[in-house]
Amino acid sequence: MSPKTKASLGLNYGSGKFNFLVRNTYFGKVIRDGYPFGGVQEFSPKVVTDISVGYDITKNINFTLGANNVFDVFPDRQIYENSYYGVFKYAPVQMGTLGNYFFGRLNFNF
C-alpha cells in the first residue's frame, strides 16, 4: 500500500561555509482494502518536513545537523480490525511509523 500521489519540494541554499535544506514531501491518500482480513480504511494525505544545516569545516569535510519529519507527523491511526488486536497503532502506508528523528552527519570528500 503506497499512495498514488507523492510529491517533494525542496530548497537547498548555500552561503559561505554554511548550507541549508528544507524539504516538504506530500503523501497522497491511501485506501487499505482490508485483504485478507480487517476492514477498508482511508488514510488522509500528509506532509512531512525535513530540515538540515551544514557547515564546511574544510574544503573536504562537512558537518551537518538535521531532523527528518521535524513536526512528528504520523499516518492516521488504524482501525482496530487492521491493528492486529491493537498492537500496531499506525500502518506504514505513507511515511514511516516512528515519527521524527534527529541526526548528525560528518561527510568526507576526497
All heavy atoms as an XYZ file, in Angstrom:
885
protein
N       0.839     -1.166      0.000
C       0.000      0.000      0.000
C       0.886      1.231      0.000
O       1.556      1.523      0.975
C      -0.869      0.039      1.238
C      -1.874     -1.052      1.340
S      -2.791     -0.952      2.882
C      -1.509     -1.260      4.059
N       0.870      1.935     -1.073
C       1.575      3.199     -1.127
C       0.662      4.210     -1.814
O      -0.214      3.833     -2.586
C       2.904      3.048     -1.863
O       2.696      2.571     -3.161
N       0.880      5.486     -1.523
C      -0.002      6.488     -2.125
C       0.189      6.568     -3.638
O       1.294      6.368     -4.150
C       0.434      7.794     -1.456
C       1.767      7.541     -0.868
C       1.874      6.072     -0.642
N      -0.883      6.852     -4.349
C      -0.786      7.025     -5.795
C      -0.099      8.343     -6.121
O       0.438      8.510     -7.207
C      -2.170      6.980     -6.431
C      -2.785      5.610     -6.400
C      -4.110      5.578     -7.111
C      -4.683      4.174     -7.037
N      -5.958      4.066     -7.717
N      -0.151      9.287     -5.171
C       0.462     10.593     -5.369
C       1.506     10.837     -4.293
O       1.230     10.672     -3.107
C      -0.600     11.715     -5.280
O      -1.639     11.444     -6.203
C       0.005     13.065     -5.568
N       2.699     11.211     -4.740
C       3.756     11.618     -3.823
C       4.540     12.719     -4.525
O       4.920     12.579     -5.678
C       4.682     10.446     -3.486
C       5.810     10.832     -2.542
C       6.712      9.643     -2.244
C       7.881     10.068     -1.371
N       8.820      8.961     -1.170
N       4.757     13.828     -3.814
C       5.483     14.949     -4.398
C       6.447     15.503     -3.361
O       6.173     15.463     -2.162
C       4.511     16.035     -4.842
N       7.561     16.013     -3.848
C       8.566     16.568     -2.952
C       8.985     17.933     -3.476
O       9.193     18.107     -4.678
C       9.760     15.623     -2.886
O      10.701     16.086     -1.957
N       9.113     18.895     -2.568
C       9.564     20.235     -2.915
C      10.641     20.615     -1.913
O      10.396     20.606     -0.699
C       8.409     21.238     -2.861
C       8.779     22.697     -3.137
C       9.299     22.859     -4.563
C       7.571     23.584     -2.900
N      11.825     20.912     -2.414
C      12.934     21.212     -1.516
C      13.650     22.485     -1.901
O      13.635     22.913     -3.060
N      14.279     23.081     -0.911
C      15.108     24.259     -1.119
C      16.452     23.972     -0.474
O      16.519     23.655      0.718
C      14.468     25.495     -0.473
C      15.337     26.758     -0.437
C      15.601     27.261     -1.854
C      14.666     27.825      0.389
N      17.507     24.051     -1.276
C      18.860     23.855     -0.792
C      19.600     25.150     -1.067
O      19.679     25.590     -2.212
C      19.506     22.674     -1.517
C      20.725     22.154     -0.806
O      21.217     22.755      0.139
N      21.219     21.031     -1.276
N      20.151     25.777     -0.034
C      20.792     27.085     -0.169
C      22.140     27.058      0.526
O      22.266     26.538      1.635
C      19.896     28.159      0.462
C      20.500     29.534      0.467
C      20.571     30.279     -0.709
C      21.023     30.083      1.629
C      21.135     31.540     -0.714
C      21.586     31.346      1.638
C      21.644     32.064      0.462
O      22.201     33.317      0.457
N      23.137     27.608     -0.135
C      24.459     27.688      0.454
C      24.927     29.126      0.532
O      24.662     29.932     -0.365
N      25.593     29.460      1.625
C      26.133     30.804      1.812
C      27.442     30.675      2.588
O      27.436     30.271      3.751
C      25.147     31.683      2.576
O      25.691     32.974      2.789
N      28.532     30.999      1.926
C      29.829     30.846      2.569
C      30.090     29.392      2.905
O      29.973     28.509      2.063
N      30.390     29.107      4.159
C      30.659     27.734      4.588
C      29.403     27.002      5.041
O      29.468     25.835      5.406
C      31.688     27.747      5.725
C      33.062     28.191      5.270
C      34.058     28.070      6.391
C      35.445     28.315      5.881
N      36.395     27.312      6.283
N      28.256     27.654      5.031
C      27.006     27.052      5.503
C      26.144     26.613      4.336
O      26.142     27.228      3.262
C      26.207     28.038      6.359
C      26.784     28.266      7.715
C      27.649     29.330      7.937
C      26.478     27.417      8.773
C      28.192     29.542      9.194
C      27.014     27.622     10.026
C      27.874     28.694     10.240
N      25.378     25.537      4.558
C      24.335     25.146      3.599
C      23.093     24.736      4.385
O      23.186     24.229      5.504
C      24.815     24.041      2.653
C      25.355     22.842      3.379
O      24.604     22.127      4.030
N      26.654     22.613      3.277
N      21.954     25.012      3.804
C      20.664     24.809      4.460
C      19.757     24.014      3.533
O      19.765     24.213      2.324
C      20.004     26.159      4.770
C      20.874     27.086      5.552
C      21.721     27.978      4.905
C      20.870     27.061      6.933
C      22.537     28.834      5.624
C      21.681     27.911      7.661
C      22.517     28.802      7.012
N      18.963     23.140      4.119
C      17.995     22.352      3.352
C      16.658     22.357      4.070
O      16.600     22.141      5.285
C      18.468     20.901      3.205
C      17.423     19.922      2.648
C      17.240     20.145      1.152
C      17.796     18.500      2.936
N      15.606     22.625      3.321
C      14.232     22.451      3.799
C      13.516     21.667      2.706
O      13.560     22.044      1.530
C      13.511     23.793      4.033
C      12.059     23.565      4.422
C      14.228     24.614      5.075
N      12.882     20.563      3.084
C      12.190     19.723      2.100
C      10.839     19.305      2.654
O      10.732     18.840      3.790
C      13.035     18.483      1.784
C      12.386     17.542      0.806
C      13.246     16.321      0.498
N      13.805     15.712      1.687
C      15.103     15.485      1.876
N      15.990     15.810      0.958
N      15.523     14.914      2.988
N       9.809     19.495      1.855
C       8.465     19.017      2.195
C       8.106     17.884      1.237
O       8.293     18.020      0.029
C       7.424     20.130      2.066
C       7.539     21.132      3.178
O       7.586     20.765      4.338
N       7.609     22.400      2.828
N       7.594     16.800      1.793
C       7.144     15.671      0.983
C       5.669     15.444      1.258
O       5.266     15.294      2.411
C       7.948     14.395      1.307
O       9.343     14.675      1.129
C       7.540     13.249      0.408
N       4.897     15.447      0.194
C       3.450     15.225      0.274
C       3.170     13.764     -0.048
O       3.627     13.247     -1.077
C       2.724     16.133     -0.729
C       1.273     15.805     -0.914
C       0.321     16.285     -0.028
C       0.835     15.012     -1.972
C      -1.023     15.983     -0.194
C      -0.498     14.705     -2.141
C      -1.417     15.194     -1.246
O      -2.744     14.896     -1.408
N       2.436     13.107      0.837
C       1.987     11.735      0.622
C       0.479     11.773      0.432
O      -0.256     12.207      1.327
C       2.321     10.853      1.831
C       3.794     10.713      2.089
C       4.454     11.587      2.922
C       4.514      9.691      1.490
C       5.815     11.463      3.168
C       5.874      9.553      1.721
C       6.523     10.444      2.554
N      -0.005     11.337     -0.715
C      -1.431     11.352     -1.004
C      -2.209     10.338     -0.179
O      -1.640      9.547      0.570
N      -3.522     10.372     -0.322
C      -4.365      9.444      0.444
C      -4.129      8.006      0.004
O      -3.732      7.742     -1.130
C      -5.833      9.821      0.334
C      -6.508      9.362     -0.922
C      -7.992      9.642     -0.863
C      -8.632      9.119     -2.142
N     -10.058      9.301     -2.154
N      -4.375      7.111      0.917
C      -4.234      5.677      0.662
C      -5.495      5.000      1.167
O      -6.003      5.330      2.241
C      -3.007      5.096      1.408
C      -2.954      3.593      1.274
C      -1.728      5.726      0.906
N      -6.001      4.042      0.398
C      -7.141      3.238      0.838
C      -6.658      1.808      1.027
O      -6.167      1.185      0.086
C      -8.309      3.303     -0.161
C      -8.797      4.743     -0.277
C      -9.432      2.360      0.265
C      -9.864      4.970     -1.303
N      -6.764      1.336      2.259
C      -6.392     -0.049      2.571
C      -7.631     -0.907      2.402
O      -8.676     -0.632      2.978
C      -5.876     -0.148      4.002
C      -5.484     -1.551      4.362
C      -4.941     -1.653      5.753
N      -4.710     -3.072      6.036
C      -4.174     -3.515      7.123
N      -3.783     -2.688      8.054
N      -4.007     -4.801      7.304
N      -7.495     -1.969      1.624
C      -8.671     -2.778      1.294
C      -9.039     -3.813      2.353
O     -10.082     -4.429      2.284
C      -8.503     -3.459     -0.055
C      -7.358     -4.456     -0.090
O      -6.756     -4.747      0.961
O      -7.052     -4.949     -1.185
N      -8.187     -4.039      3.330
C      -8.521     -4.982      4.393
C      -8.225     -6.431      4.076
O      -8.424     -7.297      4.917
N      -7.730     -6.736      2.870
C      -7.434     -8.113      2.484
C      -6.207     -8.606      3.231
O      -5.251     -7.872      3.368
C      -7.197     -8.201      0.977
C      -6.852     -9.585      0.507
C      -7.852    -10.505      0.262
C      -5.532     -9.976      0.337
C      -7.541    -11.794     -0.155
C      -5.212    -11.250     -0.071
C      -6.221    -12.149     -0.312
O      -5.919    -13.414     -0.720
N      -6.095     -9.806      3.710
C      -7.067    -10.894      3.703
C      -8.050    -10.822      4.867
O      -8.964    -11.610      4.960
C      -6.193    -12.144      3.797
C      -5.025    -11.708      4.622
C      -4.819    -10.253      4.265
N      -7.805     -9.915      5.817
C      -8.741     -9.732      6.930
C      -8.710     -8.257      7.301
O      -7.880     -7.499      6.850
C      -8.354    -10.605      8.134
C      -6.958    -10.355      8.623
C      -6.702     -9.375      9.565
C      -5.894    -11.075      8.115
C      -5.417     -9.123      9.999
C      -4.597    -10.836      8.548
C      -4.361     -9.861      9.492
N      -9.602     -7.849      8.140
C      -9.660     -6.439      8.531
C     -10.674     -5.681      7.716
O     -11.433     -6.262      6.925
N     -10.703     -4.393      7.896
C     -11.686     -3.566      7.225
C     -11.057     -2.577      6.270
O      -9.861     -2.309      6.315
N     -11.880     -2.018      5.406
C     -11.440     -0.987      4.472
C     -11.238      0.300      5.263
O     -12.070      0.676      6.083
C     -12.478     -0.779      3.348
C     -12.086      0.369      2.448
C     -12.660     -2.064      2.552
N     -10.113      0.976      5.022
C      -9.807      2.210      5.731
C      -9.127      3.185      4.792
O      -8.267      2.816      4.012
C      -8.899      1.924      6.931
C      -8.585      3.163      7.735
C      -7.744      2.872      8.970
O      -7.375      1.742      9.237
N      -7.464      3.911      9.718
N      -9.520      4.458      4.900
C      -8.886      5.515      4.115
C      -7.959      6.325      5.012
O      -8.350      6.766      6.087
C      -9.947      6.430      3.494
C      -9.341      7.510      2.626
C     -10.381      8.356      1.927
O     -11.316      7.774      1.327
O     -10.270      9.588      1.969
N      -6.728      6.512      4.557
C      -5.740      7.314      5.270
C      -5.610      8.662      4.565
O      -5.371      8.718      3.368
C      -4.385      6.601      5.285
C      -4.404      5.304      6.049
C      -4.793      4.129      5.437
C      -4.057      5.267      7.387
C      -4.821      2.927      6.136
C      -4.075      4.079      8.100
C      -4.469      2.913      7.471
N      -5.756      9.743      5.315
C      -5.750     11.086      4.732
C      -4.348     11.507      4.298
O      -3.347     10.997      4.800
C      -6.322     12.087      5.731
O      -5.524     12.130      6.892
N      -4.266     12.450      3.347
C      -2.961     12.941      2.884
C      -2.181     13.599      4.018
O      -2.761     14.162      4.944
C      -3.329     13.982      1.828
C      -4.733     13.699      1.449
C      -5.373     13.075      2.632
N      -0.855     13.538      3.931
C       0.033     14.109      4.951
C       1.214     14.798      4.281
O       1.606     14.444      3.169
C       0.587     13.016      5.882
C      -0.453     12.160      6.563
C      -1.145     12.910      7.667
C      -2.150     11.981      8.337
N      -2.831     12.577      9.415
N       1.802     15.770      4.994
C       3.024     16.440      4.549
C       4.072     16.274      5.639
O       3.810     16.528      6.812
C       2.780     17.939      4.267
C       4.092     18.641      3.920
C       1.771     18.119      3.152
N       5.262     15.847      5.238
C       6.384     15.648      6.154
C       7.475     16.650      5.791
O       7.796     16.825      4.614
C       6.921     14.204      6.053
C       8.192     14.031      6.846
C       5.859     13.217      6.521
N       8.055     17.300      6.800
C       9.084     18.320      6.593
C      10.426     17.853      7.164
O      10.492     17.403      8.301
C       8.673     19.643      7.270
O       7.418     20.059      6.748
C       9.701     20.725      7.035
N      11.469     17.977      6.351
C      12.834     17.665      6.759
C      13.662     18.949      6.698
O      13.474     19.763      5.783
C      13.474     16.639      5.816
C      12.659     15.371      5.665
O      11.990     14.976      6.639
O      12.702     14.771      4.575
N      14.572     19.127      7.661
C      15.451     20.298      7.654
C      16.866     19.873      8.023
O      17.059     18.883      8.729
C      14.981     21.405      8.621
C      14.949     20.907     10.061
C      13.635     21.967      8.217
C      14.703     21.990     11.090
N      17.843     20.626      7.530
C      19.224     20.388      7.947
C      20.053     21.645      7.733
O      19.730     22.491      6.897
C      19.849     19.207      7.206
O      20.024     19.500      5.844
N      21.119     21.747      8.523
C      22.085     22.834      8.424
C      23.463     22.198      8.406
O      23.793     21.392      9.286
C      21.974     23.805      9.622
C      23.052     24.879      9.548
C      20.596     24.429      9.700
N      24.245     22.553      7.398
C      25.586     22.001      7.277
C      26.637     23.094      7.331
O      26.376     24.257      7.000
N      27.833     22.712      7.748
C      28.955     23.649      7.830
C      30.190     22.965      7.246
O      30.525     21.833      7.628
C      29.218     24.049      9.282
C      30.376     24.986      9.447
C      30.273     26.323      9.097
C      31.598     24.518      9.926
C      31.346     27.188      9.225
C      32.683     25.374     10.064
C      32.545     26.708      9.718
O      33.612     27.557      9.849
N      30.877     23.656      6.328
C      32.103     23.143      5.731
C      33.271     23.452      6.660
O      33.728     24.595      6.740
C      32.344     23.760      4.354
C      31.283     23.368      3.344
O      30.740     22.251      3.468
O      31.013     24.169      2.435
N      33.726     22.426      7.358
C      34.857     22.592      8.270
C      36.128     22.885      7.472
O      36.900     23.775      7.812
C      35.024     21.336      9.145
C      33.770     21.137     10.006
C      36.274     21.428     10.015
C      33.698     19.800     10.717
N      36.317     22.110      6.420
C      37.395     22.348      5.460
C      36.793     22.157      4.075
O      35.596     21.880      3.932
C      38.568     21.351      5.648
O      38.130     20.041      5.265
C      39.087     21.339      7.077
N      37.643     22.258      3.044
C      37.173     22.045      1.674
C      36.600     20.644      1.485
O      35.689     20.429      0.700
C      38.334     22.281      0.712
C      37.996     22.102     -0.729
C      39.214     22.341     -1.600
C      38.903     21.974     -3.042
N      40.078     22.067     -3.894
N      37.122     19.663      2.254
C      36.729     18.268      2.073
C      35.904     17.680      3.211
O      35.553     16.509      3.164
C      37.973     17.399      1.868
C      38.710     17.756      0.598
O      38.095     18.102     -0.396
N      40.026     17.704      0.638
N      35.616     18.437      4.248
C      34.877     17.903      5.396
C      33.681     18.807      5.703
O      33.832     20.022      5.853
C      35.776     17.786      6.648
C      36.964     16.864      6.360
C      34.977     17.252      7.830
C      37.998     16.820      7.468
N      32.516     18.199      5.791
C      31.276     18.927      6.103
C      30.587     18.252      7.282
O      30.494     17.028      7.331
C      30.342     18.933      4.890
C      28.991     19.531      5.203
O      28.112     18.845      5.701
N      28.833     20.804      4.901
N      30.099     19.061      8.206
C      29.335     18.561      9.344
C      27.909     19.070      9.218
O      27.680     20.266      8.994
C      29.949     19.039     10.663
C      29.170     18.590     11.877
C      29.093     17.246     12.203
C      28.501     19.503     12.672
C      28.378     16.818     13.306
C      27.779     19.093     13.778
C      27.721     17.753     14.096
N      26.918     18.186      9.344
C      25.509     18.537      9.170
C      24.694     18.062     10.367
O      24.878     16.950     10.845
C      24.945     17.892      7.884
O      25.704     18.341      6.763
C      23.486     18.242      7.678
N      23.804     18.920     10.829
C      22.793     18.566     11.833
C      21.435     18.717     11.176
O      21.211     19.664     10.415
C      22.867     19.496     13.049
C      24.082     19.380     13.942
C      24.055     20.463     15.014
C      24.146     18.001     14.574
N      20.514     17.793     11.478
C      19.211     17.887     10.844
C      18.144     17.076     11.544
O      18.404     16.397     12.540
N      16.956     17.186     10.997
C      15.799     16.442     11.501
C      14.941     16.021     10.326
O      14.647     16.833      9.449
C      14.994     17.292     12.461
N      14.556     14.763     10.314
C      13.577     14.270      9.347
C      12.239     14.157     10.053
O      12.170     13.749     11.212
C      14.004     12.920      8.789
C      15.162     13.041      7.830
O      15.592     14.142      7.497
N      15.686     11.916      7.391
N      11.183     14.561      9.351
C       9.832     14.589      9.920
C       9.833     15.438     11.195
O       9.381     15.028     12.256
C       9.323     13.176     10.189
C       7.845     13.120     10.487
O       7.164     14.140     10.519
N       7.336     11.931     10.726
N      10.351     16.647     11.056
C      10.583     17.531     12.200
C       9.307     17.834     12.995
O       9.372     18.038     14.207
C      11.301     18.833     11.752
C      10.388     19.721     10.934
C      11.861     19.580     12.929
N       8.154     17.830     12.369
C       6.898     18.129     13.063
C       6.187     16.874     13.571
O       5.046     16.933     13.992
C       5.975     18.959     12.181
C       6.591     20.284     11.797
C       6.870     20.578     10.476
C       6.913     21.219     12.773
C       7.442     21.790     10.124
C       7.489     22.435     12.428
C       7.759     22.717     11.103
N       6.866     15.734     13.516
C       6.382     14.477     14.094
C       5.019     14.048     13.537
O       4.087     13.742     14.277
C       6.321     14.601     15.616
C       6.594     13.294     16.323
O       7.179     12.396     15.714
O       6.206     13.175     17.498
N       4.916     14.019     12.220
C       3.674     13.645     11.538
C       3.588     12.121     11.440
O       4.565     11.457     11.093
C       3.625     14.267     10.127
C       2.397     13.814      9.356
C       3.672     15.783     10.234
N       2.424     11.579     11.757
C       2.175     10.142     11.676
C       1.034      9.879     10.697
O       0.187     10.744     10.487
C       1.740      9.587     13.040
C       2.852      9.464     14.030
C       3.251     10.552     14.793
C       3.507      8.259     14.206
C       4.276     10.443     15.708
C       4.539      8.134     15.120
C       4.924      9.226     15.876
N       0.975      8.671     10.133
C      -0.224      8.299      9.384
C      -1.429      8.289     10.335
O      -1.258      8.287     11.556
C       0.071      6.875      8.899
C       1.519      6.651      9.112
C       1.949      7.584     10.191
N      -2.629      8.269      9.793
C      -3.815      8.137     10.639
C      -3.730      6.826     11.419
O      -3.140      5.851     10.952
C      -5.085      8.121      9.778
C      -5.298      9.439      9.036
O      -4.753     10.472      9.477
O      -6.010      9.420      8.019
N      -4.334      6.817     12.599
C      -4.376      5.569     13.381
C      -5.200      4.524     12.636
O      -6.187      4.841     11.991
C      -5.011      5.808     14.748
C      -4.090      6.498     15.706
C      -4.788      6.635     17.069
N      -3.864      7.129     18.050
C      -3.253      6.373     18.964
N      -3.498      5.097     19.020
N      -2.408      6.901     19.810
N      -4.773      3.289     12.771
C      -5.514      2.200     12.147
C      -6.802      1.915     12.917
O      -6.835      2.076     14.139
C      -4.684      0.917     12.138
C      -3.453      0.996     11.279
C      -2.880     -0.367     11.036
O      -3.242     -0.998     10.054
N      -1.994     -0.815     11.897
N      -7.796      1.453     12.205
C      -8.981      0.962     12.892
C      -8.607     -0.340     13.588
O      -7.644     -1.013     13.201
C     -10.172      0.780     11.921
C      -9.807     -0.166     10.765
C     -10.646      2.131     11.397
C     -10.942     -0.462      9.810
N      -9.338     -0.706     14.615
C      -8.964     -1.850     15.452
C      -8.799     -3.138     14.647
O      -7.847     -3.892     14.867
C      -9.991     -2.039     16.572
C      -9.575     -3.099     17.550
C      -8.612     -2.829     18.518
C     -10.120     -4.379     17.492
C      -8.204     -3.803     19.413
C      -9.717     -5.361     18.385
C      -8.760     -5.064     19.348
O      -8.349     -6.031     20.229
N      -9.683     -3.376     13.688
C      -9.609     -4.625     12.911
C      -8.302     -4.749     12.133
O      -7.873     -5.851     11.804
C     -10.733     -4.732     11.864
C     -12.140     -4.534     12.284
C     -12.559     -3.072     12.301
O     -12.367     -2.449     13.340
O     -13.085     -2.576     11.288
N      -7.689     -3.614     11.795
C      -6.453     -3.636     10.999
C      -5.193     -3.536     11.856
O      -4.095     -3.587     11.336
C      -6.455     -2.481      9.994
C      -7.536     -2.632      8.949
O      -8.076     -3.707      8.745
N      -7.875     -1.547      8.287
N      -5.342     -3.386     13.150
C      -4.190     -3.110     14.016
C      -3.639     -4.345     14.725
O      -2.856     -4.201     15.659
C      -4.576     -2.067     15.062
O      -5.497     -2.623     15.985
N      -4.066     -5.536     14.301
C      -3.619     -6.782     14.936
C      -3.882     -6.734     16.436
O      -2.967     -6.803     17.243
C      -2.135     -7.071     14.632
C      -1.881     -7.205     13.159
C      -1.435     -6.122     12.421
C      -2.125     -8.403     12.503
C      -1.226     -6.233     11.044
C      -1.908     -8.518     11.135
C      -1.468     -7.436     10.416
O      -1.278     -7.541      9.067
N      -5.168     -6.546     16.750
C      -5.650     -6.508     18.142
C      -5.028     -5.353     18.933
O      -4.715     -5.488     20.101
C      -5.405     -7.845     18.850
C      -6.033     -9.000     18.140
C      -5.277     -9.835     17.337
C      -7.403     -9.243     18.232
C      -5.858    -10.887     16.656
C      -8.001    -10.299     17.549
C      -7.226    -11.111     16.772
O      -7.806    -12.139     16.090
N      -4.823     -4.221     18.275
C      -4.321     -3.025     18.946
C      -2.814     -2.949     19.081
O      -2.293     -2.014     19.683
N      -2.077     -3.904     18.526
C      -0.616     -3.924     18.659
C       0.030     -2.823     17.822
O       0.919     -2.120     18.282
C      -0.040     -5.300     18.261
C       1.481     -5.270     18.243
C      -0.557     -6.376     19.193
N      -0.412     -2.656     16.580
C       0.168     -1.665     15.672
C      -0.793     -0.497     15.500
O      -1.782     -0.608     14.791
C       0.498     -2.294     14.321
C       1.481     -3.422     14.423
C       1.066     -4.731     14.290
C       2.815     -3.162     14.684
C       1.969     -5.778     14.386
C       3.723     -4.199     14.788
C       3.305     -5.509     14.644
N      -0.501      0.630     16.141
C      -1.381      1.797     16.064
C      -1.411      2.396     14.668
O      -2.419      2.903     14.216
C      -0.912      2.884     17.029
C      -1.008      2.540     18.467
C      -0.490      3.716     19.295
C      -0.299      3.312     20.726
N       0.287      4.392     21.521
N      -0.251      2.370     13.991
C      -0.125      3.020     12.686
C       0.313      2.012     11.639
O       1.117      1.133     11.910
C       0.909      4.152     12.748
C       0.633      5.154     13.826
C       1.314      5.111     15.046
C      -0.324      6.137     13.649
C       1.058      6.036     16.038
C      -0.595      7.055     14.641
C       0.097      7.003     15.831
O      -0.167      7.903     16.808
N      -0.201      2.173     10.422
C       0.231      1.331      9.304
C       1.246      2.125      8.483
O       1.072      3.322      8.269
C      -0.961      0.964      8.430
N       2.307      1.483      8.021
C       3.304      2.194      7.210
C       2.824      2.377      5.775
O       3.440      1.898      4.822
C       4.526      1.282      7.286
C       3.938     -0.086      7.450
C       2.690      0.103      8.263
N       1.710      3.071      5.603
C       1.101      3.204      4.282
C       1.571      4.448      3.542
O       1.403      4.529      2.338
C      -0.442      3.226      4.382
C      -0.967      1.897      4.880
C      -0.916      4.362      5.259
N       2.116      5.401      4.244
C       2.598      6.624      3.604
C       4.050      6.851      4.008
O       4.953      6.458      3.312
C       1.719      7.815      3.996
C       0.309      7.686      3.465
C      -0.677      8.484      4.280
O      -0.693      8.380      5.489
N      -1.509      9.258      3.615
N       4.236      7.462      5.158
C       5.584      7.646      5.682
C       5.828      6.592      6.756
O       4.981      5.756      7.001
C       5.752      9.065      6.248
C       5.043      9.325      7.573
S       3.245      9.410      7.549
C       2.932     10.891      6.681
N       6.953      6.623      7.406
C       7.246      5.652      8.454
C       6.333      5.811      9.663
O       5.549      6.758      9.755
N       6.447      4.910     10.605
C       5.548      4.904     11.767
C       6.259      5.244     13.067
O       5.699      5.067     14.136
C       4.893      3.521     11.920
O       5.915      2.550     12.110
C       4.053      3.168     10.707
N       7.496      5.733     12.994
C       8.249      6.032     14.208
C       8.353      7.524     14.499
O       9.001      7.926     15.458
C       9.653      5.419     14.115
C       9.683      3.904     13.971
C      11.107      3.415     13.795
C       9.021      3.246     15.165
N       7.768      8.374     13.667
C       7.800      9.811     13.915
C       9.113     10.436     13.495
O       9.795      9.957     12.600
N       9.478     11.531     14.177
C      10.668     12.267     13.768
C      11.948     11.631     14.293
O      11.925     10.822     15.205
C      10.585     13.727     14.188
C      10.452     13.917     15.684
O      10.675     13.019     16.472
N      10.076     15.105     16.086
N      13.034     12.013     13.661
C      14.345     11.648     14.196
C      15.353     12.722     13.823
O      15.218     13.421     12.827
C      14.793     10.248     13.778
C      15.140     10.055     12.327
C      16.449     10.211     11.878
C      14.175      9.682     11.408
C      16.774     10.013     10.552
C      14.493      9.490     10.090
C      15.789      9.655      9.669
O      16.108      9.465      8.352
N      16.337     12.859     14.671
C      17.349     13.888     14.543
C      18.691     13.212     14.267
O      18.926     12.089     14.695
C      17.406     14.723     15.824
C      16.078     15.358     16.137
C      15.129     14.684     16.889
C      15.767     16.605     15.639
C      13.894     15.247     17.156
C      14.536     17.184     15.894
C      13.599     16.509     16.656
N      19.564     13.907     13.554
C      20.826     13.277     13.171
C      21.960     14.290     13.099
O      21.750     15.491     12.976
C      20.684     12.553     11.826
C      20.376     13.472     10.668
C      21.407     14.072      9.954
C      19.074     13.723     10.298
C      21.123     14.919      8.888
C      18.778     14.566      9.237
C      19.818     15.170      8.526
N      23.159     13.760     13.186
C      24.386     14.478     12.897
C      25.149     13.655     11.881
O      25.140     12.424     11.933
N      25.774     14.335     10.931
C      26.457     13.614      9.852
C      27.779     14.318      9.559
O      27.841     15.543      9.504
C      25.568     13.603      8.614
C      26.147     12.943      7.422
C      25.168     12.835      6.269
N      24.635     14.126      5.883
C      23.353     14.357      5.643
N      22.463     13.396      5.733
N      22.937     15.550      5.292
N      28.810     13.548      9.361
C      30.113     14.067      9.001
C      30.476     13.499      7.627
O      30.538     12.272      7.462
C      31.156     13.657     10.051
C      32.513     14.320      9.982
C      32.411     15.837     10.140
C      33.419     13.757     11.082
N      30.639     14.372      6.630
C      30.938     13.935      5.267
C      32.398     14.235      4.932
O      32.889     15.332      5.206
C      30.064     14.683      4.241
C      28.616     14.314      4.355
O      28.270     13.155      4.551
N      27.742     15.293      4.226
N      33.037     13.254      4.306
C      34.406     13.410      3.825
C      34.388     13.288      2.302
O      33.869     12.325      1.774
C      35.317     12.313      4.387
C      35.421     12.336      5.878
C      34.578     11.553      6.650
C      36.350     13.141      6.510
C      34.669     11.560      8.032
C      36.447     13.160      7.889
C      35.614     12.377      8.658
N      34.945     14.261      1.602
C      35.031     14.226      0.132
C      36.502     14.205     -0.263
O      37.266     15.114      0.093
C      34.365     15.453     -0.489
C      32.880     15.463     -0.223
O      32.219     14.476     -0.403
N      32.382     16.598      0.228
N      36.915     13.161     -0.991
C      38.316     13.050     -1.420
C      38.389     12.986     -2.912
O      37.563     12.541     -3.599
C      38.965     11.799     -0.804
C      39.038     11.883      0.695
C      38.133     11.195      1.490
C      40.004     12.665      1.296
C      38.203     11.260      2.867
C      40.070     12.738      2.674
C      39.171     12.042      3.462
